[in-house]
Amino acid sequence: MDTTTSSTAIGKAIDAIEAATPPTSPSPLVEAQTSEPPTKREQGAKKKRERSATRKVQCKTKSKGSNGEDEDLGENPFNNCSIIRSLINGCTLPKMGHQLITNMKAMHHQRVEAEKVQEDHQAEIDHLLKEKLAEIDRLLRKKSTEVGGLQEMVWNTKQALAKAKEELLLEIKRREKAEVEAAELKEQVSRQILEMKAQAIEKFKTS
């Protein structure tokens, strides 16, 4: 994943900067980011301290300059660019490095938290999706069973209807046959009755 690669790169960069930068106290900017914002009273007191310190430095510089006319103190270090640059680098760069490390750690922590939230969210989505799919599969199986039962019922009904129709046709044929036989028997009985009447009449005449 890209996020995992970038997180690993940030972690390696933090380790490299921590190894190359000596530990220093956090800069005012970092302290301001990590602590609560100062009140107006604290800001006023801080400005007064800064102005007082500036005036003391100016007074010391002037006193050293006036004494230099009578005493040979050598080259003024404030006129040496290399000394000033080394002082600035020695004070500023460690603070900037520490601030950079702090910011990168914060960014790395936020990235890790975001990845964890994303993973938890994805896991929850996968769990819900799995539950929904299982529910859909269960309903499909239930409906398939119901449809199978209905199909079997329809088939049994068709078979019963076909059998009833066949039995009805047989019954109709039996009735038709019985009616024919009854008509033939009736005709035979009628002929026999007529023959018996004729014989009786002949006997009566001859007697």
C-alpha positions as CSV (number, residue, x, y, z in Angstrom):
1,M,0.0,0.0,0.0
2,D,1.2,3.6,-0.7
3,T,0.3,4.8,2.8
4,T,2.4,2.0,4.4
5,T,5.4,2.9,2.3
6,S,5.1,6.6,3.1
7,S,4.7,5.9,6.8
8,T,7.9,3.7,6.7
9,A,9.7,6.5,4.9
10,I,8.6,9.1,7.5
11,G,9.7,6.8,10.3
12,K,13.2,6.4,8.8
13,A,13.5,10.2,8.2
14,I,12.6,10.9,11.9
15,D,15.2,8.3,13.0
16,A,17.8,9.9,10.8
17,I,17.1,13.5,11.9
18,E,17.1,12.4,15.6
19,A,20.5,10.7,15.1
20,A,22.0,13.8,13.4
21,T,20.4,16.4,15.7
22,P,21.3,16.8,19.4
23,P,18.4,16.9,21.9
24,T,17.4,20.4,22.8
25,S,14.6,22.0,24.6
26,P,11.5,22.5,22.4
27,S,11.3,25.8,20.6
28,P,8.8,28.5,21.6
29,L,6.7,27.6,18.5
30,V,6.5,23.9,19.5
31,E,5.7,24.9,23.1
32,A,3.0,27.2,21.8
33,Q,1.6,24.3,19.7
34,T,1.7,21.8,22.5
35,S,0.6,24.0,25.4
36,E,-2.3,26.2,26.0
37,P,-2.2,29.7,24.4
38,P,-0.7,32.4,26.8
39,T,-3.0,35.0,28.3
40,K,-2.6,38.7,27.6
41,R,-1.0,39.2,30.9
42,E,1.6,36.5,30.2
43,Q,2.3,38.0,26.8
44,G,2.8,41.5,28.3
45,A,5.2,40.1,30.9
46,K,7.1,38.2,28.2
47,K,7.5,41.3,26.1
48,K,8.8,43.3,29.1
49,R,11.4,40.6,29.8
50,E,12.5,40.7,26.2
51,R,12.8,44.5,26.2
52,S,14.8,44.4,29.5
53,A,17.2,41.8,28.1
54,T,17.7,43.8,25.0
55,R,18.5,46.9,26.9
56,K,21.0,45.0,29.1
57,V,22.8,43.6,26.0
58,Q,22.9,47.1,24.5
59,C,24.4,48.6,27.7
60,K,27.1,45.9,27.9
61,T,28.0,46.4,24.3
62,K,28.3,50.2,24.8
63,S,30.4,49.7,27.9
64,K,32.8,47.3,26.1
65,G,33.1,49.8,23.2
66,S,34.0,52.7,25.5
67,N,36.6,50.6,27.4
68,G,38.1,49.5,24.1
69,E,39.5,53.0,23.5
70,D,41.8,52.6,26.6
71,E,42.3,48.8,26.6
72,D,43.1,46.5,23.7
73,L,40.4,43.8,23.8
74,G,41.1,42.5,20.3
75,E,38.6,42.2,17.5
76,N,34.9,42.7,18.4
77,P,33.3,39.2,17.9
78,F,30.1,40.8,16.8
79,N,31.9,42.1,13.7
80,N,33.1,38.6,12.8
81,C,30.6,37.1,10.3
82,S,31.9,33.5,10.7
83,I,31.4,33.6,14.5
84,I,27.9,35.1,14.2
85,R,27.0,32.4,11.6
86,S,28.3,29.6,13.8
87,L,26.4,31.0,16.8
88,I,23.2,31.3,14.7
89,N,23.6,27.8,13.3
90,G,24.4,26.4,16.7
91,C,21.3,27.9,18.3
92,T,18.8,27.8,15.4
93,L,19.5,24.6,13.6
94,P,19.1,22.3,16.6
95,K,15.8,24.0,17.5
96,M,14.6,23.8,13.9
97,G,15.6,20.1,13.7
98,H,13.8,19.4,17.0
99,Q,10.8,21.3,15.8
100,L,10.9,19.4,12.5
101,I,11.2,16.1,14.3
102,T,8.2,17.0,16.5
103,N,6.1,18.1,13.5
104,M,7.0,14.9,11.6
105,K,6.2,12.8,14.6
106,A,2.9,14.5,14.9
107,M,2.2,14.0,11.2
108,H,3.3,10.3,11.4
109,H,1.0,9.8,14.5
110,Q,-1.9,11.4,12.6
111,R,-1.3,9.3,9.6
112,V,-1.1,6.1,11.7
113,E,-4.4,7.1,13.5
114,A,-6.0,7.8,10.1
115,E,-4.9,4.5,8.8
116,K,-6.2,2.7,11.9
117,V,-9.6,4.5,11.6
118,Q,-9.7,3.6,7.9
119,E,-8.9,-0.1,8.7
120,D,-11.5,-0.2,11.4
121,H,-14.1,1.4,9.1
122,Q,-13.2,-1.1,6.3
123,A,-13.4,-4.0,8.7
124,E,-16.9,-2.8,9.9
125,I,-18.0,-2.4,6.3
126,D,-16.7,-6.0,5.5
127,H,-18.5,-7.4,8.5
128,L,-21.8,-5.7,7.6
129,L,-21.4,-6.8,4.0
130,K,-20.8,-10.3,5.1
131,E,-23.9,-10.3,7.3
132,K,-26.0,-8.9,4.5
133,L,-24.7,-11.5,2.0
134,A,-25.4,-14.3,4.5
135,E,-29.0,-12.9,5.1
136,I,-29.6,-12.7,1.3
137,D,-28.3,-16.3,0.9
138,R,-30.6,-17.5,3.7
139,L,-33.6,-15.8,2.1
140,L,-32.7,-17.2,-1.3
141,R,-32.5,-20.7,0.2
142,K,-35.8,-20.2,2.0
143,K,-37.5,-19.0,-1.1
144,S,-36.0,-21.7,-3.2
145,T,-37.3,-24.3,-0.7
146,E,-40.7,-22.7,-0.8
147,V,-40.7,-22.6,-4.6
148,G,-39.6,-26.2,-4.7
149,G,-42.5,-27.1,-2.4
150,L,-45.0,-25.2,-4.5
151,Q,-43.6,-26.9,-7.7
152,E,-44.0,-30.3,-6.1
153,M,-47.5,-29.4,-5.0
154,V,-48.4,-28.2,-8.5
155,W,-47.0,-31.5,-10.0
156,N,-49.0,-33.6,-7.5
157,T,-52.1,-31.6,-8.2
158,K,-51.7,-32.2,-12.0
159,Q,-51.1,-35.9,-11.4
160,A,-54.3,-36.1,-9.2
161,L,-56.3,-34.2,-11.8
162,A,-55.1,-36.5,-14.6
163,K,-55.9,-39.6,-12.5
164,A,-59.4,-38.2,-11.6
165,K,-60.0,-37.4,-15.3
166,E,-59.0,-40.9,-16.3
167,E,-61.3,-42.4,-13.6
168,L,-64.1,-40.2,-14.8
169,L,-63.7,-41.3,-18.4
170,L,-63.8,-45.0,-17.2
171,E,-66.9,-44.3,-15.2
172,I,-68.6,-42.7,-18.2
173,K,-67.7,-45.7,-20.3
174,R,-69.0,-48.1,-17.7
175,R,-72.3,-46.1,-17.5
176,E,-72.7,-46.1,-21.2
177,K,-72.0,-49.8,-21.4
178,A,-74.5,-50.4,-18.6
179,E,-77.1,-48.3,-20.3
180,V,-76.6,-50.3,-23.6
181,E,-76.9,-53.6,-21.7
182,A,-80.0,-52.4,-19.9
183,A,-81.6,-51.4,-23.2
184,E,-80.8,-54.7,-24.8
185,L,-82.1,-56.6,-21.7
186,K,-85.3,-54.5,-21.8
187,E,-85.8,-55.3,-25.5
188,Q,-85.3,-59.0,-24.8
189,V,-87.8,-59.0,-22.0
190,S,-90.3,-57.2,-24.2
191,R,-89.9,-59.8,-26.9
192,Q,-90.2,-62.7,-24.5
193,I,-93.4,-61.1,-23.1
194,L,-94.9,-60.8,-26.6
195,E,-93.9,-64.4,-27.4
196,M,-95.5,-65.6,-24.2
197,K,-98.7,-63.6,-25.0
198,A,-98.8,-65.1,-28.5
199,Q,-98.4,-68.6,-27.2
200,A,-101.1,-68.1,-24.6
201,I,-103.5,-66.9,-27.3
202,E,-102.8,-69.8,-29.5
203,K,-103.4,-72.3,-26.6
204,F,-106.7,-70.5,-25.8
205,K,-107.8,-70.8,-29.4
206,T,-107.0,-74.5,-29.7
207,S,-108.8,-75.4,-26.6
